Amino acid sequence: MADFTEQELLDDLLTCEKNLLNLYNTAVIESSTTELRDLFKHNMAQCMDDQFSVWKQMHSLGYYPTKPADQAELNTARQKFSNIQSNMQM
């Protein structure tokens, strides 16, 4: 039996959480009743929290490095998505 490193295990767990979120997203969209939709939304919210917890642990251990966001990049992203949102409301 293979011995997995902590990083490999956490990476696998993070990938599973991301895949589960995609499945919940589809389930919410395709739900036929309010009760079922609410159940999937609740489960999806919990899964998002779980995913973020795994990510925070990986980040704190240096397994998922990120760079600080540049203010100009943030402003560009905000403008881009604001434009997309405005176009969708037309």
C-alpha positions as CSV (number, residue, x, y, z in Angstrom):
1,M,0.0,0.0,0.0
2,A,1.3,3.4,-1.0
3,D,2.1,6.0,1.7
4,F,0.8,9.3,0.8
5,T,2.2,12.6,2.0
6,E,0.2,15.1,3.9
7,Q,0.3,17.4,0.9
8,E,-1.0,14.6,-1.4
9,L,-3.8,13.8,1.0
10,L,-4.9,17.4,1.4
11,D,-4.7,18.0,-2.3
12,D,-6.9,15.0,-3.0
13,L,-9.4,16.2,-0.4
14,L,-9.4,19.7,-1.9
15,T,-10.1,18.2,-5.3
16,C,-12.9,16.0,-4.0
17,E,-14.5,19.1,-2.3
18,K,-14.3,21.0,-5.6
19,N,-15.8,18.2,-7.5
20,L,-18.6,17.8,-4.9
21,L,-19.3,21.5,-5.2
22,N,-19.8,21.1,-9.0
23,L,-22.2,18.3,-8.4
24,Y,-24.2,20.3,-5.8
25,N,-24.3,23.2,-8.2
26,T,-25.9,21.0,-10.9
27,A,-28.3,19.5,-8.4
28,V,-29.4,23.0,-7.3
29,I,-30.0,24.1,-10.8
30,E,-31.9,21.0,-11.8
31,S,-34.0,20.6,-8.6
32,S,-37.7,20.2,-9.3
33,T,-39.0,21.2,-5.8
34,T,-38.2,24.1,-3.5
35,E,-37.5,21.6,-0.6
36,L,-35.0,19.7,-2.6
37,R,-33.3,22.8,-3.9
38,D,-33.0,24.2,-0.4
39,L,-31.5,20.9,0.8
40,F,-28.9,21.0,-1.9
41,K,-28.1,24.7,-1.3
42,H,-27.6,24.0,2.4
43,N,-25.3,21.0,1.7
44,M,-23.5,23.1,-0.9
45,A,-22.9,25.9,1.6
46,Q,-21.4,23.4,4.1
47,C,-19.3,21.9,1.3
48,M,-18.0,25.4,0.5
49,D,-17.0,25.9,4.2
50,D,-15.3,22.5,4.2
51,Q,-13.4,23.3,1.0
52,F,-12.2,26.7,2.4
53,S,-11.1,25.0,5.6
54,V,-9.0,22.5,3.6
55,W,-7.6,25.4,1.5
56,K,-6.7,27.4,4.5
57,Q,-4.8,24.5,6.0
58,M,-2.9,23.9,2.8
59,H,-2.1,27.5,2.5
60,S,-0.9,27.8,6.1
61,L,1.4,24.8,5.4
62,G,2.8,26.3,2.2
63,Y,1.2,23.7,0.0
64,Y,-1.0,26.2,-1.8
65,P,0.9,29.5,-2.1
66,T,-0.7,32.6,-3.3
67,K,0.6,36.0,-4.1
68,P,-0.9,39.2,-2.7
69,A,-3.5,40.7,-5.1
70,D,-2.3,43.8,-6.9
71,Q,-4.8,46.7,-6.5
72,A,-4.8,47.4,-10.2
73,E,-5.6,43.7,-10.9
74,L,-8.5,43.8,-8.4
75,N,-9.9,47.0,-10.0
76,T,-9.7,45.4,-13.5
77,A,-11.5,42.3,-12.3
78,R,-14.2,44.4,-10.5
79,Q,-14.8,46.4,-13.7
80,K,-14.8,43.3,-15.9
81,F,-17.5,41.5,-13.8
82,S,-19.4,44.7,-13.3
83,N,-19.6,45.1,-17.1
84,I,-20.7,41.5,-17.5
85,Q,-23.4,41.9,-14.8
86,S,-24.6,45.1,-16.5
87,N,-24.8,43.4,-19.9
88,M,-26.8,40.5,-18.4
89,Q,-29.4,42.8,-16.9
90,M,-30.1,44.4,-20.3
